[in-house]
Amino acid sequence: MEFYEICTNYQVTVIENIKGKLKKNSPIEVAKDGGVSKDKTYIQLYDEDSLPKEGKYYIMVGTVQPDGTLLISGSNSNIQLNAKKSNDIVSDNTFKDYEKYYKNEKKYDIEHFKSKYEETNSK
C-alpha cells in the first residue's frame, strides 16, 4: 500500500480578517490538510474536521508557511458560519466569538512568516 500526505487546495475570497491583513475580495489560495485520496477510495481528515463546501462562509484558522503560502489544518480550522450572504458575516455569533478569542489570545514567542497574500500599503 502506498502512503502519502493528502492535501486539498482551495481558492477562497477573504471577506473580513479577524487576525492578520490578507487581501480582501480577491481570490487567494489556501491548502487544507486532508481530502480525497489519490485513488479516490477514501477521505482522510483529522478527527472532528471537515472539508469546506463551495458557496458557504467560513472562519478559516491557518498558519503562514515559510514560503508565504497558507495552511489550514486540523479540527476547527474551518468553521462554517450561518451567514447566508457576505454582509451577514460580521454579525454572525460565531464570527463575534472568534473576534473575542483573538482579543484574548495568549501570545507565544514564535517565528512568524509573512503571507504572499497580505495587503500592501499603497502609501
ChimeraX attribute file (.defattr): number of C-alpha atoms within 10 A of each C-alpha:
attribute: neighborCount
match mode: 1-to-1
recipient: residues
	/A:1	2
	/A:2	4
	/A:3	7
	/A:4	7
	/A:5	10
	/A:6	15
	/A:7	18
	/A:8	15
	/A:9	13
	/A:10	14
	/A:11	12
	/A:12	16
	/A:13	15
	/A:14	19
	/A:15	17
	/A:16	17
	/A:17	14
	/A:18	18
	/A:19	11
	/A:20	11
	/A:21	14
	/A:22	20
	/A:23	19
	/A:24	16
	/A:25	11
	/A:26	12
	/A:27	13
	/A:28	18
	/A:29	15
	/A:30	18
	/A:31	16
	/A:32	24
	/A:33	19
	/A:34	21
	/A:35	19
	/A:36	15
	/A:37	16
	/A:38	13
	/A:39	6
	/A:40	8
	/A:41	7
	/A:42	10
	/A:43	12
	/A:44	15
	/A:45	19
	/A:46	13
	/A:47	9
	/A:48	8
	/A:49	17
	/A:50	19
	/A:51	16
	/A:52	16
	/A:53	9
	/A:54	9
	/A:55	8
	/A:56	13
	/A:57	23
	/A:58	21
	/A:59	20
	/A:60	20
	/A:61	18
	/A:62	17
	/A:63	18
	/A:64	17
	/A:65	14
	/A:66	12
	/A:67	10
	/A:68	14
	/A:69	17
	/A:70	21
	/A:71	20
	/A:72	20
	/A:73	20
	/A:74	17
	/A:75	14
	/A:76	17
	/A:77	21
	/A:78	20
	/A:79	18
	/A:80	17
	/A:81	16
	/A:82	16
	/A:83	18
	/A:84	12
	/A:85	10
	/A:86	12
	/A:87	10
	/A:88	13
	/A:89	20
	/A:90	16
	/A:91	11
	/A:92	14
	/A:93	13
	/A:94	18
	/A:95	22
	/A:96	14
	/A:97	11
	/A:98	15
	/A:99	16
	/A:100	12
	/A:101	12
	/A:102	12
	/A:103	11
	/A:104	9
	/A:105	9
	/A:106	7
	/A:107	6
	/A:108	6
	/A:109	5
	/A:110	6
	/A:111	6
	/A:112	10
	/A:113	13
	/A:114	15
	/A:115	19
	/A:116	17
	/A:117	18
	/A:118	14
	/A:119	12
	/A:120	10
	/A:121	5
	/A:122	4
	/A:123	3
